Amino acid sequence: MSVSKMNISEMDSYLFGTGTHYEIYKKLGAHITKENGVMGTYFAVWAPNAAGVSVVGDFNGWNEYAHGMHRISDVGIWAMFVPGVKEGALYKFLIITSDGRRLYKADPFANYAQVRPETASVVTDLTGFKWEDSSWINARKKAHPTQKPLAIYECHVGSFMRHPKEEPLCFYNYREFADRLIEYLKDMKYTHVELMGIAEHPFDGSWGYQVTGYYAPTSRYGTPKDFMYLVNELHKAGVGVILDWVPAHFARDAHGLGEFDGTCIYEHPDPRRGEHPDWGTKIFNYGKSEVKNFLIANVFYWMREYHIDGIRVDAVASMLYLDYGKKPGEWLPNKDGGNENYEAIEFFKHLNSVVHKECPGFLTIAEESTAWPRITAPCEDGGLGFTFKWNMGWMHDFCEYIKLNPYFRKDDHYAMTFAMSYNESENYILPLSHDEIVHLKCSMVNKMPGYEVDKYANLRAAYAYMFGHAGKKLLFMGQDFGQEREWSEERELDWFMLERPLNSGLKLFVSKLLEIYNKYPCMYELDNSWSGFEWMNADDRDRSTYSFVRKPIKGKDKLLFVVNMTPMKWENYIVPVLEDKTYTLLLNSDEERFGGFGNTVDSEIKATNEECNKKPYSISLDLPPYGALIFKF
């Protein structure tokens, strides 16, 4: 008698129970298979405290008595094969709780779901897609991410562009989106795209950060194979794909993970550990092996089934600190009386160690906003093992500085230099993310003081400073052409603004920054070392100017950055330099093609043997107002 390969063995149950079954998604959920020569679907779900479980769906008229499942393991897995159930069938699990309640739950391991507001899971088949990205995947395995360019375009699929058709959705599907996105990314020369809100979520306004379906790309934009197409096409175009991943909390919706079998099996049972009072969400129980397995296997799922190149882990600080966002009495200390979450720490070490071992080159990026040490240090050296950490301190200082009236910037001059004092402590990404342009924080261009033309000139100078500063780069969509309205998930970007010279000029300028960033190894090889960065003058506070040099590993093609953050033109401005060479101008932010005032700078400037700021040589130039200059030497 033939038996379905989906049958769950004792070893499957054992590994799941110890938190080390990294392919458990191939066993739990709904899988089309053949059993005893009959095609159908094998259903399996973890519900350890349920009194009974049935699978109900459109194939049995949602009859709660038609297909009662069998408890097949000590860890609480229920399963059954239902003949004749095909791809596209709708289903849920009916949980009979120990106290007699009936809960209709979506499948935690479902690979596809109904389009919201409907909540059923959908049987689907992930096999058969023809991947064409083997050269990309092989190159990724050999990469050393910290020494490679990483310029990330953070993007929300539903509001990048809206489909011109009528309601209800107005979204491009993943395939249509691929064509429009790839054209833009290639034109601008981004290396990676970071996609917000791909895992299934019920509420558009959560932006995908309150998840119900961790194993399902959201059906708002198409099918799982449509999403595979998007990733495949991005890889063929030479663009990596990073997903926002949310292990910090999950949605409370009745069909989701909360009190799944009538008890708290995914969340911590004590609300002081299991709930975020400010966010209205549930917190995973990181001390439970099956929960850790659910999350870690989820990363392997996206990596193996969809060829994803990395994850940006949301709200890491909220996981590391037991009292994050909580008032006295709303949290429980650890066993030693402190606020560190020992279970979350162990979870991160487990996650990063196994993921990096199994998939070299895969990126794990922490959105972490505190001074927690050694986020990106190897686990064996006492770190958490992330590849990169968002530098939220740099972001905060940068945004606060650029909002100042230029007259007062001298009083906060060192906000722009402070990040270099701790730069070697982690592998950093400099993020200007969606969070900086919502909730009345203003768009990037409208953070700037002054008249409109000054705002854009100011932003060009600020972006040049960002790209020159040590650390990988991230910009949220719309920031690179000067979207003036705050971002909203309810509408597309204001692409019409590219008809204006200031906006098209800013877009061109950012593309030139990206071109330089990708071309010159000094811009990315030594991001976390003083060997790759040296101040020429960090102390000219009275004129709010900054000058520094970026250096490569092999010493060829260094770049000099000179940035003026005032509306004043500084004539015969003296810049200290390291070498007696000719300095060749690569980029001038004040060119008219970028929307600038048109102040020119000599294309080549020879250093003179005049010491300045303890550097042996210097150059003299006319520094444009709000001007940023990049020289090669």
DOFISE-344796 format. One line per field, with one value per residue (C-alpha): residue number from 1; residue in three letters; x, y, z negated. Coordinates in nm, 3 decimals, padded with zeros to 5 digits. Each point is the difference from the previous one (the first is absolute). Layout:
BEGIN
seq: NUM/...
type: ALA/...
c1: X/...
c2: Y/...
c3: Z/...
// end
This chain:
BEGIN
seq: 1/2/3/4/5/6/7/8/9/10/11/12/13/14/15/16/17/18/19/20/21/22/23/24/25/26/27/28/29/30/31/32/33/34/35/36/37/38/39/40/41/42/43/44/45/46/47/48/49/50/51/52/53/54/55/56/57/58/59/60/61/62/63/64/65/66/67/68/69/70/71/72/73/74/75/76/77/78/79/80/81/82/83/84/85/86/87/88/89/90/91/92/93/94/95/96/97/98/99/100/101/102/103/104/105/106/107/108/109/110/111/112/113/114/115/116/117/118/119/120/121/122/123/124/125/126/127/128/129/130/131/132/133/134/135/136/137/138/139/140/141/142/143/144/145/146/147/148/149/150/151/152/153/154/155/156/157/158/159/160/161/162/163/164/165/166/167/168/169/170/171/172/173/174/175/176/177/178/179/180/181/182/183/184/185/186/187/188/189/190/191/192/193/194/195/196/197/198/199/200/201/202/203/204/205/206/207/208/209/210/211/212/213/214/215/216/217/218/219/220/221/222/223/224/225/226/227/228/229/230/231/232/233/234/235/236/237/238/239/240/241/242/243/244/245/246/247/248/249/250/251/252/253/254/255/256/257/258/259/260/261/262/263/264/265/266/267/268/269/270/271/272/273/274/275/276/277/278/279/280/281/282/283/284/285/286/287/288/289/290/291/292/293/294/295/296/297/298/299/300/301/302/303/304/305/306/307/308/309/310/311/312/313/314/315/316/317/318/319/320/321/322/323/324/325/326/327/328/329/330/331/332/333/334/335/336/337/338/339/340/341/342/343/344/345/346/347/348/349/350/351/352/353/354/355/356/357/358/359/360/361/362/363/364/365/366/367/368/369/370/371/372/373/374/375/376/377/378/379/380/381/382/383/384/385/386/387/388/389/390/391/392/393/394/395/396/397/398/399/400/401/402/403/404/405/406/407/408/409/410/411/412/413/414/415/416/417/418/419/420/421/422/423/424/425/426/427/428/429/430/431/432/433/434/435/436/437/438/439/440/441/442/443/444/445/446/447/448/449/450/451/452/453/454/455/456/457/458/459/460/461/462/463/464/465/466/467/468/469/470/471/472/473/474/475/476/477/478/479/480/481/482/483/484/485/486/487/488/489/490/491/492/493/494/495/496/497/498/499/500/501/502/503/504/505/506/507/508/509/510/511/512/513/514/515/516/517/518/519/520/521/522/523/524/525/526/527/528/529/530/531/532/533/534/535/536/537/538/539/540/541/542/543/544/545/546/547/548/549/550/551/552/553/554/555/556/557/558/559/560/561/562/563/564/565/566/567/568/569/570/571/572/573/574/575/576/577/578/579/580/581/582/583/584/585/586/587/588/589/590/591/592/593/594/595/596/597/598/599/600/601/602/603/604/605/606/607/608/609/610/611/612/613/614/615/616/617/618/619/620/621/622/623/624/625/626/627/628/629/630/631/632/633
type: MET/SER/VAL/SER/LYS/MET/ASN/ILE/SER/GLU/MET/ASP/SER/TYR/LEU/PHE/GLY/THR/GLY/THR/HIS/TYR/GLU/ILE/TYR/LYS/LYS/LEU/GLY/ALA/HIS/ILE/THR/LYS/GLU/ASN/GLY/VAL/MET/GLY/THR/TYR/PHE/ALA/VAL/TRP/ALA/PRO/ASN/ALA/ALA/GLY/VAL/SER/VAL/VAL/GLY/ASP/PHE/ASN/GLY/TRP/ASN/GLU/TYR/ALA/HIS/GLY/MET/HIS/ARG/ILE/SER/ASP/VAL/GLY/ILE/TRP/ALA/MET/PHE/VAL/PRO/GLY/VAL/LYS/GLU/GLY/ALA/LEU/TYR/LYS/PHE/LEU/ILE/ILE/THR/SER/ASP/GLY/ARG/ARG/LEU/TYR/LYS/ALA/ASP/PRO/PHE/ALA/ASN/TYR/ALA/GLN/VAL/ARG/PRO/GLU/THR/ALA/SER/VAL/VAL/THR/ASP/LEU/THR/GLY/PHE/LYS/TRP/GLU/ASP/SER/SER/TRP/ILE/ASN/ALA/ARG/LYS/LYS/ALA/HIS/PRO/THR/GLN/LYS/PRO/LEU/ALA/ILE/TYR/GLU/CYS/HIS/VAL/GLY/SER/PHE/MET/ARG/HIS/PRO/LYS/GLU/GLU/PRO/LEU/CYS/PHE/TYR/ASN/TYR/ARG/GLU/PHE/ALA/ASP/ARG/LEU/ILE/GLU/TYR/LEU/LYS/ASP/MET/LYS/TYR/THR/HIS/VAL/GLU/LEU/MET/GLY/ILE/ALA/GLU/HIS/PRO/PHE/ASP/GLY/SER/TRP/GLY/TYR/GLN/VAL/THR/GLY/TYR/TYR/ALA/PRO/THR/SER/ARG/TYR/GLY/THR/PRO/LYS/ASP/PHE/MET/TYR/LEU/VAL/ASN/GLU/LEU/HIS/LYS/ALA/GLY/VAL/GLY/VAL/ILE/LEU/ASP/TRP/VAL/PRO/ALA/HIS/PHE/ALA/ARG/ASP/ALA/HIS/GLY/LEU/GLY/GLU/PHE/ASP/GLY/THR/CYS/ILE/TYR/GLU/HIS/PRO/ASP/PRO/ARG/ARG/GLY/GLU/HIS/PRO/ASP/TRP/GLY/THR/LYS/ILE/PHE/ASN/TYR/GLY/LYS/SER/GLU/VAL/LYS/ASN/PHE/LEU/ILE/ALA/ASN/VAL/PHE/TYR/TRP/MET/ARG/GLU/TYR/HIS/ILE/ASP/GLY/ILE/ARG/VAL/ASP/ALA/VAL/ALA/SER/MET/LEU/TYR/LEU/ASP/TYR/GLY/LYS/LYS/PRO/GLY/GLU/TRP/LEU/PRO/ASN/LYS/ASP/GLY/GLY/ASN/GLU/ASN/TYR/GLU/ALA/ILE/GLU/PHE/PHE/LYS/HIS/LEU/ASN/SER/VAL/VAL/HIS/LYS/GLU/CYS/PRO/GLY/PHE/LEU/THR/ILE/ALA/GLU/GLU/SER/THR/ALA/TRP/PRO/ARG/ILE/THR/ALA/PRO/CYS/GLU/ASP/GLY/GLY/LEU/GLY/PHE/THR/PHE/LYS/TRP/ASN/MET/GLY/TRP/MET/HIS/ASP/PHE/CYS/GLU/TYR/ILE/LYS/LEU/ASN/PRO/TYR/PHE/ARG/LYS/ASP/ASP/HIS/TYR/ALA/MET/THR/PHE/ALA/MET/SER/TYR/ASN/GLU/SER/GLU/ASN/TYR/ILE/LEU/PRO/LEU/SER/HIS/ASP/GLU/ILE/VAL/HIS/LEU/LYS/CYS/SER/MET/VAL/ASN/LYS/MET/PRO/GLY/TYR/GLU/VAL/ASP/LYS/TYR/ALA/ASN/LEU/ARG/ALA/ALA/TYR/ALA/TYR/MET/PHE/GLY/HIS/ALA/GLY/LYS/LYS/LEU/LEU/PHE/MET/GLY/GLN/ASP/PHE/GLY/GLN/GLU/ARG/GLU/TRP/SER/GLU/GLU/ARG/GLU/LEU/ASP/TRP/PHE/MET/LEU/GLU/ARG/PRO/LEU/ASN/SER/GLY/LEU/LYS/LEU/PHE/VAL/SER/LYS/LEU/LEU/GLU/ILE/TYR/ASN/LYS/TYR/PRO/CYS/MET/TYR/GLU/LEU/ASP/ASN/SER/TRP/SER/GLY/PHE/GLU/TRP/MET/ASN/ALA/ASP/ASP/ARG/ASP/ARG/SER/THR/TYR/SER/PHE/VAL/ARG/LYS/PRO/ILE/LYS/GLY/LYS/ASP/LYS/LEU/LEU/PHE/VAL/VAL/ASN/MET/THR/PRO/MET/LYS/TRP/GLU/ASN/TYR/ILE/VAL/PRO/VAL/LEU/GLU/ASP/LYS/THR/TYR/THR/LEU/LEU/LEU/ASN/SER/ASP/GLU/GLU/ARG/PHE/GLY/GLY/PHE/GLY/ASN/THR/VAL/ASP/SER/GLU/ILE/LYS/ALA/THR/ASN/GLU/GLU/CYS/ASN/LYS/LYS/PRO/TYR/SER/ILE/SER/LEU/ASP/LEU/PRO/PRO/TYR/GLY/ALA/LEU/ILE/PHE/LYS/PHE
c1: 00.000/00.148/00.025/00.012/00.347/-00.169/-00.058/00.163/00.254/00.111/00.323/-00.197/-00.187/00.319/00.187/-00.297/-00.024/00.368/-00.029/00.235/-00.226/00.093/-00.222/-00.307/-00.194/00.021/-00.193/-00.244/-00.259/-00.178/00.188/-00.137/00.107/-00.103/-00.096/-00.086/-00.014/-00.252/00.081/-00.101/00.141/00.176/-00.083/00.201/-00.011/00.160/-00.267/00.132/-00.279/-00.299/-00.267/-00.062/00.085/-00.184/00.093/-00.290/-00.023/-00.192/00.074/-00.221/-00.249/00.180/-00.143/00.173/-00.072/00.115/00.374/00.108/00.378/00.212/00.251/00.314/00.280/00.084/00.086/-00.361/-00.007/-00.334/-00.018/-00.209/-00.011/-00.311/-00.041/-00.104/00.099/00.172/00.202/-00.214/-00.217/-00.088/00.045/00.038/00.064/-00.288/00.152/-00.210/00.149/00.030/-00.288/-00.225/00.042/00.020/00.272/00.034/00.369/00.198/00.290/00.320/00.203/-00.228/00.187/-00.287/-00.305/-00.316/00.025/-00.091/-00.250/-00.071/00.207/00.003/00.320/00.039/00.149/00.284/00.292/00.342/00.172/00.062/00.126/00.297/00.271/00.261/00.220/00.264/00.290/-00.130/-00.042/00.346/00.162/-00.184/00.149/00.351/-00.067/00.134/-00.290/00.190/00.247/-00.258/-00.217/-00.340/-00.235/-00.356/-00.324/-00.268/-00.330/-00.368/-00.148/-00.353/00.095/00.302/-00.242/-00.374/-00.176/-00.225/-00.291/-00.292/-00.047/00.001/00.379/00.169/00.327/00.243/00.059/00.351/00.069/-00.111/00.180/00.322/00.014/-00.053/00.225/00.295/00.010/00.025/00.258/00.226/-00.025/00.091/00.260/-00.126/00.151/-00.294/-00.367/-00.152/-00.368/-00.237/-00.299/00.028/-00.117/-00.380/-00.164/-00.364/00.030/00.153/00.076/00.239/00.231/00.053/00.138/-00.297/00.015/-00.245/00.159/00.376/00.029/-00.214/00.095/-00.297/-00.270/-00.064/00.256/-00.042/00.089/00.312/00.130/-00.059/00.226/00.258/-00.008/00.076/00.301/00.125/-00.017/00.173/00.285/00.033/00.030/00.275/-00.211/-00.015/-00.323/-00.034/-00.326/-00.119/-00.049/-00.202/00.077/-00.058/-00.380/-00.307/-00.356/-00.279/-00.260/-00.227/00.101/00.372/00.256/-00.136/-00.133/00.016/-00.130/-00.184/00.325/00.308/00.222/00.169/-00.006/00.124/-00.296/00.079/-00.116/00.294/00.219/-00.250/-00.153/00.113/-00.236/00.083/-00.016/-00.299/00.183/00.114/00.365/00.144/00.113/00.369/00.059/-00.220/00.182/-00.289/-00.042/00.370/-00.026/-00.300/00.199/00.342/-00.150/-00.186/00.329/00.112/-00.334/00.042/00.365/-00.055/-00.345/00.025/00.380/-00.011/00.345/-00.055/-00.233/-00.027/-00.116/-00.255/-00.004/00.298/00.023/-00.354/00.113/00.324/-00.155/-00.281/-00.115/00.000/-00.297/-00.140/-00.074/00.081/-00.224/-00.044/00.312/00.180/00.377/00.222/00.118/00.281/-00.230/00.108/-00.179/00.198/-00.203/00.228/-00.231/-00.001/00.380/00.031/-00.253/00.205/00.321/-00.171/-00.156/00.315/00.234/-00.206/-00.102/00.353/00.136/-00.258/-00.006/00.325/-00.060/-00.355/-00.057/-00.155/-00.052/-00.109/-00.223/00.136/-00.020/00.197/00.360/-00.032/00.356/00.132/-00.312/00.213/00.280/00.021/-00.198/00.315/00.149/-00.296/-00.194/-00.346/00.133/-00.185/00.167/-00.095/-00.173/-00.197/00.182/-00.299/00.223/00.150/-00.347/-00.135/00.297/-00.003/-00.373/00.012/00.297/-00.145/-00.321/00.197/00.019/00.351/00.089/-00.039/00.167/00.335/-00.142/-00.076/00.296/00.121/-00.333/00.120/00.337/-00.098/-00.090/00.359/00.109/-00.179/00.000/00.238/-00.228/-00.241/-00.055/-00.239/-00.262/-00.095/-00.382/-00.231/-00.305/-00.377/-00.014/00.170/-00.264/-00.330/-00.204/00.065/00.380/-00.006/00.153/00.378/-00.015/-00.248/00.218/00.232/-00.022/-00.020/-00.154/-00.081/00.323/00.196/-00.180/00.105/00.357/00.016/-00.129/00.253/00.282/-00.143/-00.026/00.359/00.109/-00.198/00.149/00.351/-00.041/00.107/-00.283/-00.224/-00.293/-00.379/-00.253/-00.375/-00.185/-00.077/00.287/00.233/-00.210/-00.126/-00.356/-00.140/-00.303/00.043/-00.031/-00.339/-00.077/-00.331/00.143/00.289/00.311/-00.029/00.169/-00.143/00.259/00.269/-00.135/00.157/00.373/00.075/-00.136/00.141/00.330/00.003/-00.076/00.289/00.229/-00.084/00.058/00.347/00.069/-00.105/00.219/00.303/-00.089/-00.003/00.305/00.256/00.092/00.108/-00.370/-00.085/00.301/00.100/-00.325/00.064/00.365/00.193/00.224/-00.274/-00.088/00.199/-00.117/00.175/-00.188/-00.280/00.022/-00.097/-00.317/-00.012/-00.046/-00.187/00.224/00.134/00.280/00.119/00.167/-00.120/00.271/-00.007/00.186/00.264/00.047/-00.098/-00.264/-00.067/-00.288/-00.010/-00.337/-00.055/-00.348/-00.134/-00.321/-00.064/-00.145/00.330/00.256/00.346/00.256/00.360/-00.100/00.301/-00.038/00.272/00.108/00.222/00.201/00.179/-00.219/-00.245/-00.356/-00.250/-00.361/-00.251/-00.317/-00.122/-00.348/-00.046/-00.006/-00.306/-00.091/-00.059/-00.211/00.296/00.101/00.267/00.311/00.296/00.305/00.329/00.000/00.354/00.170/00.366/00.096/00.247/00.270/-00.182/-00.082/-00.358/-00.175/00.304/-00.015/00.310/-00.174/-00.308/-00.213/-00.192/-00.342/-00.320/-00.253/-00.356/-00.290/-00.152/00.267/00.138/00.311/00.159/00.359/00.200/00.374
c2: 00.000/00.336/00.269/00.376/00.149/00.272/-00.239/00.135/-00.234/-00.035/00.175/00.294/00.033/-00.032/00.267/00.235/-00.053/00.090/00.307/-00.131/-00.114/00.269/-00.148/-00.052/00.211/-00.298/-00.208/00.235/00.193/-00.121/-00.202/-00.148/-00.363/-00.353/-00.262/-00.357/00.111/00.279/00.371/00.232/00.227/-00.090/00.238/00.030/00.251/00.047/00.036/-00.176/00.097/-00.047/-00.253/-00.053/00.145/-00.014/00.135/00.187/00.161/00.054/-00.364/-00.128/00.285/00.129/-00.300/-00.020/-00.374/-00.112/-00.024/-00.044/-00.007/-00.246/00.086/-00.173/00.115/00.078/00.362/00.055/-00.028/-00.085/-00.127/-00.166/-00.059/00.121/-00.156/00.217/00.336/00.197/00.317/00.306/-00.162/00.223/-00.137/00.073/-00.208/-00.034/-00.026/-00.155/00.140/-00.188/00.209/-00.067/00.316/-00.014/00.213/00.039/00.058/00.070/-00.239/00.136/-00.176/00.088/00.101/00.208/00.180/00.169/00.368/00.205/00.054/-00.371/-00.222/-00.358/-00.179/-00.127/-00.332/00.069/-00.176/00.164/-00.249/00.040/00.356/00.027/00.197/00.170/00.164/-00.268/00.230/00.259/-00.260/-00.147/00.345/00.081/-00.305/00.132/00.359/00.182/00.239/00.248/00.063/00.031/00.295/-00.001/00.276/-00.091/00.135/-00.050/-00.052/-00.058/-00.198/00.136/00.368/00.007/00.029/-00.056/-00.183/00.230/-00.246/00.061/-00.125/-00.225/-00.060/00.241/-00.187/-00.124/-00.369/-00.127/-00.066/00.343/00.161/-00.181/00.174/00.347/-00.043/-00.159/00.276/00.256/-00.187/-00.059/00.362/00.119/-00.274/-00.130/-00.335/-00.132/00.058/-00.041/-00.091/00.104/-00.208/-00.317/-00.253/-00.018/00.262/00.105/00.379/00.219/00.273/-00.227/00.009/-00.372/00.024/-00.179/-00.341/-00.291/-00.217/-00.033/-00.262/00.175/00.290/00.232/-00.073/00.374/-00.010/-00.349/-00.364/-00.159/-00.076/00.361/00.095/-00.257/00.170/00.337/-00.135/-00.192/00.306/00.219/-00.250/-00.023/00.379/-00.013/00.129/-00.171/-00.042/00.067/-00.057/00.181/-00.280/00.042/-00.248/00.260/-00.018/-00.116/00.111/-00.078/-00.075/-00.288/-00.218/00.040/-00.146/00.144/-00.264/-00.234/-00.316/00.184/00.052/00.216/-00.230/00.264/00.295/00.010/-00.082/00.283/00.327/00.176/-00.207/-00.079/00.333/00.340/00.248/00.286/-00.204/-00.216/-00.312/-00.334/-00.089/-00.338/-00.233/-00.028/-00.254/-00.263/-00.230/-00.037/00.378/00.053/-00.273/00.172/00.323/-00.136/-00.240/00.299/00.165/-00.322/-00.011/00.344/-00.075/-00.340/00.024/00.362/00.050/00.306/00.154/00.139/00.114/00.331/-00.099/00.249/00.141/-00.194/00.230/-00.093/-00.363/00.057/00.209/-00.141/00.351/00.144/00.236/-00.109/00.181/-00.130/-00.294/-00.084/-00.218/-00.280/00.006/-00.293/-00.255/00.235/00.298/00.179/00.112/-00.209/-00.268/-00.303/-00.214/00.253/00.026/-00.377/00.005/00.254/-00.196/-00.320/00.169/00.172/-00.293/-00.254/00.237/00.121/-00.355/-00.135/00.300/00.198/00.350/00.020/00.334/00.037/00.366/00.128/00.302/00.075/00.345/-00.031/-00.038/-00.376/-00.122/-00.240/-00.032/-00.090/-00.183/-00.376/-00.220/-00.190/00.330/00.087/00.198/-00.048/-00.088/00.246/00.104/00.366/00.236/00.311/00.304/00.168/00.238/00.136/00.030/00.198/00.239/00.048/00.079/00.237/00.186/00.051/00.148/00.284/00.350/00.017/00.287/-00.232/-00.307/00.109/-00.062/-00.363/-00.057/-00.319/-00.176/-00.075/-00.137/-00.190/-00.326/-00.050/-00.015/-00.335/-00.117/-00.290/-00.158/-00.155/-00.062/00.286/00.095/00.369/-00.006/00.273/-00.225/00.038/00.072/00.336/00.136/-00.085/00.115/00.373/-00.042/00.155/-00.135/00.024/00.310/00.174/-00.061/00.257/00.371/00.285/00.065/-00.286/00.023/00.004/-00.310/-00.201/00.131/-00.085/-00.351/-00.065/00.102/-00.215/-00.307/00.051/00.006/-00.318/-00.187/00.104/-00.092/-00.349/-00.254/-00.168/00.205/-00.015/00.243/-00.040/00.035/00.357/00.146/-00.018/00.239/00.227/-00.111/00.293/-00.164/-00.246/-00.360/-00.172/-00.363/00.118/00.163/-00.038/00.215/00.347/-00.099/00.310/00.205/-00.132/00.243/00.278/00.079/00.000/-00.352/-00.150/00.168/-00.155/-00.343/00.040/00.111/-00.302/-00.230/00.155/-00.057/-00.363/-00.033/00.129/-00.216/-00.318/00.088/00.086/-00.269/00.268/00.075/-00.340/-00.227/00.136/00.133/-00.112/00.105/00.324/-00.143/00.096/00.348/00.305/00.348/00.281/00.260/-00.096/00.321/00.289/00.070/00.373/-00.075/-00.330/-00.184/-00.354/-00.165/-00.359/-00.271/-00.353/-00.262/-00.348/-00.310/00.022/00.377/00.089/00.262/00.172/00.249/00.340/00.139/00.370/00.097/00.349/00.000/00.374/00.227/00.193/-00.033/-00.043/00.143/-00.122/-00.260/-00.198/-00.377/-00.208/-00.301/-00.301/-00.019/00.224/-00.091/00.144/-00.024/-00.074/00.114/-00.286/00.170/00.350/00.012/00.361/-00.077/00.131/-00.348/-00.098/00.308/00.193/00.365/-00.075/00.094/-00.163/-00.162/-00.074/-00.350/-00.057/00.158/-00.050/-00.033/00.249/-00.067/00.199/-00.172/00.035/-00.155/-00.222/-00.140/00.051/00.143/00.203/00.109/00.324/00.018/00.202/-00.206/00.056/00.078/-00.323/-00.157/-00.353/-00.085/-00.340/-00.025/-00.303/-00.020
c3: 00.000/00.101/-00.266/00.050/-00.033/-00.207/-00.290/-00.313/-00.155/-00.359/00.099/00.144/-00.329/-00.203/00.198/-00.014/-00.373/-00.042/00.227/00.269/00.287/00.250/00.272/-00.215/00.250/00.237/-00.254/-00.170/00.199/00.314/00.263/00.321/00.019/00.098/-00.254/00.095/00.361/-00.068/00.039/-00.278/-00.268/-00.323/-00.285/-00.322/-00.285/-00.341/-00.269/-00.310/-00.242/00.232/-00.087/00.371/00.341/00.333/00.339/00.156/00.342/00.319/00.090/-00.284/-00.026/-00.311/-00.185/-00.337/-00.029/00.347/-00.053/-00.358/-00.026/-00.197/-00.270/00.122/-00.232/-00.359/00.089/00.105/00.379/00.160/00.360/00.267/00.375/00.182/00.346/00.291/-00.150/00.276/00.035/-00.066/-00.266/-00.296/-00.352/-00.369/-00.309/-00.244/-00.347/-00.276/-00.320/-00.328/-00.138/00.301/00.206/00.380/00.163/00.376/00.070/00.315/00.055/-00.162/00.271/00.293/00.314/00.135/-00.139/00.118/00.083/-00.303/-00.156/00.056/-00.228/00.126/00.099/00.356/00.111/00.241/00.165/-00.023/00.231/00.371/00.024/00.238/-00.176/00.219/-00.263/-00.066/00.088/-00.249/-00.277/00.059/-00.010/-00.323/-00.171/00.066/-00.099/-00.305/-00.064/-00.218/00.282/00.279/00.104/-00.166/00.114/-00.100/00.145/-00.266/00.177/-00.079/00.289/-00.029/00.010/00.232/00.291/00.009/00.279/00.207/-00.022/-00.231/-00.356/-00.198/00.013/00.240/-00.055/00.260/-00.055/-00.070/00.369/00.119/-00.292/00.099/00.337/-00.146/-00.301/00.181/00.260/-00.278/-00.209/00.298/00.107/-00.350/-00.065/-00.333/-00.098/-00.206/-00.059/-00.346/00.022/-00.276/-00.102/00.211/-00.261/-00.012/-00.221/-00.042/-00.036/00.274/-00.253/-00.191/00.307/-00.051/-00.353/-00.162/00.163/00.002/00.273/-00.038/00.276/00.263/00.228/-00.019/00.255/00.046/00.279/00.141/-00.052/-00.150/00.349/00.100/-00.291/00.113/00.341/-00.161/-00.190/00.303/00.224/-00.259/-00.027/00.378/00.000/-00.264/-00.290/-00.340/-00.197/-00.373/-00.188/-00.309/-00.254/-00.318/-00.281/-00.272/-00.008/00.191/00.060/-00.248/00.272/-00.097/00.296/-00.074/-00.239/-00.325/-00.245/00.295/-00.166/-00.274/-00.188/00.058/00.204/00.219/-00.242/-00.358/-00.231/-00.244/00.163/-00.164/00.232/00.273/00.099/00.126/-00.170/00.238/00.322/-00.089/00.114/-00.138/-00.077/00.095/-00.279/00.090/-00.275/00.168/00.243/00.245/00.022/00.067/00.263/00.161/00.036/00.099/00.253/00.141/00.094/00.170/00.180/00.157/00.077/00.162/00.156/00.120/00.027/-00.228/-00.066/-00.347/-00.275/-00.182/-00.346/-00.128/-00.354/-00.138/-00.303/-00.102/-00.015/-00.189/-00.279/-00.212/-00.096/00.354/00.035/-00.336/-00.322/-00.349/-00.076/00.370/00.025/-00.181/-00.067/00.092/-00.255/-00.107/-00.044/00.318/00.314/00.249/00.178/-00.027/00.214/00.287/-00.018/00.035/00.284/00.199/-00.052/00.110/00.304/00.124/-00.061/00.195/00.279/00.072/-00.017/00.244/00.233/00.022/00.132/-00.135/-00.176/-00.344/-00.087/-00.340/-00.041/-00.347/-00.153/-00.324/-00.110/-00.049/00.066/00.266/00.212/00.304/-00.178/00.065/-00.237/-00.096/-00.118/-00.218/00.262/00.143/00.345/00.225/00.325/-00.039/-00.240/00.091/-00.140/-00.160/-00.195/00.321/00.152/-00.296/-00.014/00.378/00.016/-00.296/00.149/00.346/-00.146/-00.161/00.141/00.155/-00.235/-00.299/00.151/-00.140/-00.347/00.088/00.231/-00.165/00.038/00.352/-00.108/-00.315/00.176/00.111/-00.365/-00.042/00.361/-00.061/-00.262/00.255/00.371/00.070/00.256/00.018/00.028/00.119/-00.015/00.026/-00.374/00.053/00.240/-00.171/-00.301/00.058/00.015/00.353/00.317/00.035/00.218/-00.230/-00.304/00.155/-00.087/00.248/00.340/00.235/00.199/-00.327/-00.125/00.303/-00.004/-00.371/00.062/00.278/-00.235/-00.279/00.226/00.115/-00.363/-00.069/00.295/-00.094/-00.368/-00.110/00.006/00.257/00.136/-00.008/00.147/-00.005/00.329/00.102/-00.201/00.299/00.209/-00.276/-00.065/-00.197/-00.160/-00.282/00.108/-00.023/00.080/00.146/00.313/00.243/-00.004/00.152/00.325/00.169/-00.190/00.233/00.259/-00.213/00.047/-00.375/-00.040/00.318/-00.090/-00.346/00.148/00.243/-00.281/-00.217/00.299/00.039/-00.370/00.043/00.308/-00.192/-00.298/00.207/00.210/-00.267/-00.258/-00.248/-00.048/-00.148/-00.066/-00.342/-00.139/-00.358/-00.028/-00.037/00.273/00.246/-00.128/-00.107/-00.090/00.181/-00.201/-00.238/-00.203/00.230/-00.196/00.078/00.369/-00.052/00.243/-00.012/00.194/-00.010/00.208/00.076/00.058/00.160/-00.116/00.273/-00.010/00.358/00.085/-00.328/-00.013/-00.171/-00.114/-00.078/-00.121/-00.078/-00.207/00.026/00.273/00.005/00.276/-00.152/00.243/-00.009/-00.255/-00.121/-00.031/-00.170/00.206/-00.049/00.319/00.245/00.295/00.248/-00.128/00.279/-00.045/00.033/-00.119/-00.083/-00.158/00.115/00.373/00.180/00.127/-00.361/-00.070/-00.142/00.026/00.261/-00.198/00.170/-00.156/00.176/00.141/-00.123/-00.302/-00.079/-00.365/-00.143/-00.256/-00.269/-00.325/-00.123/-00.297/-00.064/00.354/00.214/00.307/00.093/00.293/00.054/00.163/00.017/-00.197/00.128/-00.234/-00.128/00.216/-00.013/00.200/00.060/00.128/00.106/-00.067
// end
